[in-house]
Amino acid sequence: MAAIHMDGKALAAKVKEEVAAQVAGMERKPGLAVVLVGDNPASRVYVNGKKKDCAECGIYSEEYAIPAETTQQELLELVETLNGREDIDGILVQLPLPRHLNEKEVLLAIRPDKDVDCFHPVNVGKMVTGQPVFLPCTPAGVMEMLRAYEIPVAGRHCVVLGRSNIVGKPMATLLLAQSGTVTICHSKTPDLAEFTRQADILVSAVGRTGLVRADMVKEGAVVIDVAMNRNAEGKLCGDVDFAAVEKKASYITPVPGGVGPMTRAMLMENLLTAARHHQEA
């Protein structure tokens, strides 16, 4: 029996509808500032998508498209200005930055209460200790999909492929918070298949086309593909051999149309949270 396809697009639309309903009842609309340094085409697509989501949710957004040769000091000064703006609830610096800029320093400069990407160590620490203000958008999107499809996490073996600060590590943390038994695999893990075959819930966030084959997945597993790659034909795809794995899995996320739209929807939720905190303060 073929797996049930987890429709991130439809679920994201529902989440955004709920956010829009909440925003409609607020005295002041939440505000997002997006900073784009240089002209990376992929970054431009992501920024346009975020602005579109804001418009759909009734959220005010501003874009700061600044030249690739912008200095570290100029970027930090812009972030500091946005930190001080009362009408801006969230600041998002689109990554990756040009190589001459210090990404860590820039992300640290964003006020934690405006860090809607949840990259700041203060917010990461709160998440790890079980008192989150914001949740990292992609892992939060995955958790929302599991909840919406009524897939239990507690007591199940959850295997996460990838250990990045943006997806792998926080993904493991959120699964653990729901009482999953979590294994993290990475580039130094010997015999990856030995671990993936044990997974009740398999989350792949590596960025390597064809990494997860059908023989690496156990019958009835839930397979979540977070990666966004391009195959030899230039088509968007994930880490998972979708056509083969969907015959074994119970649930599977397509690429595109799976986790991607949920990542953007969770950003809207974080913005709503930030605005509420600012308006209650």
N, C-alpha and C positions, 0 to 999 in steps of 0.2 A: 504493500500500500504506500502510495506517495505521501510525502510529508505535507502538513498544513503550512502554507506560506504565511509568514507573519507580516502583515501589511502595515509597514511603518508610515506610509503616506496617509492612509485613512486614519490611523491612530493619532498621528501628528496634527491632522486637521481638527480632530476632536479636542485635543489638548489646547490648541490655539483658540478654538471657539470658547472654551472654558476660561482661558486667560482674558479674551476680549470681553466676556460678560463681566468679569471682575473689574477690568480696567474701566468699563463704562460707568461703574458706580463710584469711581474715585474722584476726589476733588481736583487733583492734579494728575495729568497723565504721566506715567513713567517715562523717563528719558534715557536714551542710549547714545553714547558717543563711540563711533567706530574710527579707529586710526589705521590707515593703510599707507605703508611706506614703500614707495617704488611702484612698479607696474607688473608685478607677477600675475599672469593671466588667471591662474587657479585661485589666487587670493581675491582677485576682482570678482570672480564668479561667487565665491563664498560671501563676500561683503554685500553684493547685490541681493543675494538670497536673504541675508539677515535684515536688510532694509525692507525687503518685501514682506517678511514675516512681521516686522514692527508695524508696518502700515495695516496689515490684516488684523492685528491685535489692538489697534488704536494707540500704539506706543509711539511717542515722539523719537525721531532719530536724527543724528547729525553725522556727516562723514567728513573726515579730515584726510584727504588724499595728498600726501606730501612727497617731495622728490626722494629718489633712492639715495641721493648724496646727503640727505639730512644728517646732521651730526648727533651724537649721543646727547649732548647738552640741549640741543634744540628739541629733541624728542622728549626728554625728561621735563623740560619747561612746559611743553604742551600738556603732558600728563598732569603736571602740578596745577596748571590752570583749570583743567577739567575736574581734578580732585576738589577744587574750591567752588565749583558751580553747583548751586542748590537744585537747579532744574535737571541736572544729569545724575541719574541713579546708578548707571552702569557704564564702565569704560572697557572697551574691548580693543586691544592692540592685535591686529591680524598677524599671525605667524605664518611662515618664517619671516624674520626680518633680514635685511641685507647683511652680509657677513661682517661688515665693520662695526655693527651695532651690538651692544651687550644685552642680549635677550633677558637674562636673569635680572639684571639691574633695572631694566624697564618694567618687568612684571612686578618686581618688589616695590616699585615706586607707586603703583596703583593702590589707592586706599582699599584695605580689605573689605570694607562695606560696599565698595563699588566694583569689586572683583567678580563680575558675573560669570567669568569662565572658570572660577574656582581654581586658579593657579597659585595664588599667594600662599606661602607657608602657614600663615595664620588660619586660613580656611581649610587647607589640607589637614592641619593638625586637629582642627575641630571635627572634621569628618572622621578621622582615624579614631578619635576618642569618643565617637558616638554622640556628638553634639553639633551636628552640621547646621550652618546658616545657608550656604549654597552647596550644591552638588555638582561635580564635573559633568558637563552636558552629555557626553557620549555614554559613559557608564550609567548615568541616571536614565538616559533614554532606553538603554537595554533593560534596566530594572523595571521601568514602566511597561515595557513590552511583555516581560515575564508576568507582571501583575495582571495586565489586561487580558492575557491569554490563560490566566489562572494556572500558571505553571509553578508548582511549589519549589522553593529553593532549600528550605530547611531539611537537613539530613542528607541532601543529595551531593554527589561528588561533582564539583564544578572545576573544570580545567580551563585556565586562561593562558592563551598563547600570546606572549609579548609582555614586556615589563616597563613600558614607557610611563612617564609621569602623567601623561594626558589620558591614557586609556588603561593600560595593563595593571598598574599598581592600584589606582582607585577602583577599578572593576573588581579586583580581588577583595578589596576592603568592603565594598558594598555587598558583595555576595556573602562574605563572612558575617557582616552585620545582620543578614537574614538567616544566619545559622547554617549556611552551606559549608561543606568540607572542601576547602580550596587548595588547588595545586597550581602554581605558576610555572610555566615552561618558557624557555628563551633560547637564544642562539647557542648557548653552551650546554643545553640539555641533551644528553645522549639518548638515542632511540626514542624520539618524540612519540612515535606510534604507540609505544608501551603505555604512555600516560593518556593519550587521547582516547584510546580504546576503553579506558576505565570511566570516561566522562559520561555522566547523566546529562550535564549541561556543558557544552563546549563553546567557548568564546574565543574567536581568532582575531587578533589585532596586530598582525605582523607586517603586512604589506608585500606579500609574495604570492603571485598568481599560482594556483595549482598546489599550494602547500598542503591543504587538507584533502586527502583522497578518500574514496569510499572505504577502502580496507583499513583506514585509521579510525573509523567511527563505529561505535557499537549500535546494534539494532535498537531503534526507538529513542535514540539520543536527541536532545534539543540542540540545534546547531545555530549559533549566532555569529554572523560574519560582519565584523566591524570594518574591515579593510576596504580601501577604495583604490583599485589598481586599473591598469589598462592592459588588455591581452595583446597578442601579436597582431590582431586585426584592428587594434585601436579602440576596442569596445570596453566600456566600464565593467569591471568584475571585482570580486573579492579574493580572499585567500582560499576559498572552498571550491572544489570541483562540484558546482551546483547540480548539474544534471545527474551525476552519479550518486552524490551524497543524499539528494532528496528522496531517493528510492529506499534508503535505510533509516533516515531520521524520522522522528515523529513531528517535529516542528523545525522550520528553517527560515532564515531571513534572506530575501533576495538582495542582490546588488545590481543596479540601484533600486531604491524604493523600500529598503528595510530600515537599517539603523540611521542612515543619513538624515532623513527628515525628522526623526525623533531627536537627534542632537540639536537641531535648530529649534525645535519646539521647547526643549528643556531650557534653552537660553531665555526664551520668553518667560518661562516660569521663574527663573532666577531673577530676571528684571522686575517682575511683579513683587517678588519677595523683598528685593532691595528697596523698591519704592515704598512698600508698606512700612518697612523699618524706618525709613527716612521721614515719612509722614507722621509716624507715631512718636518719633523722638522729640 
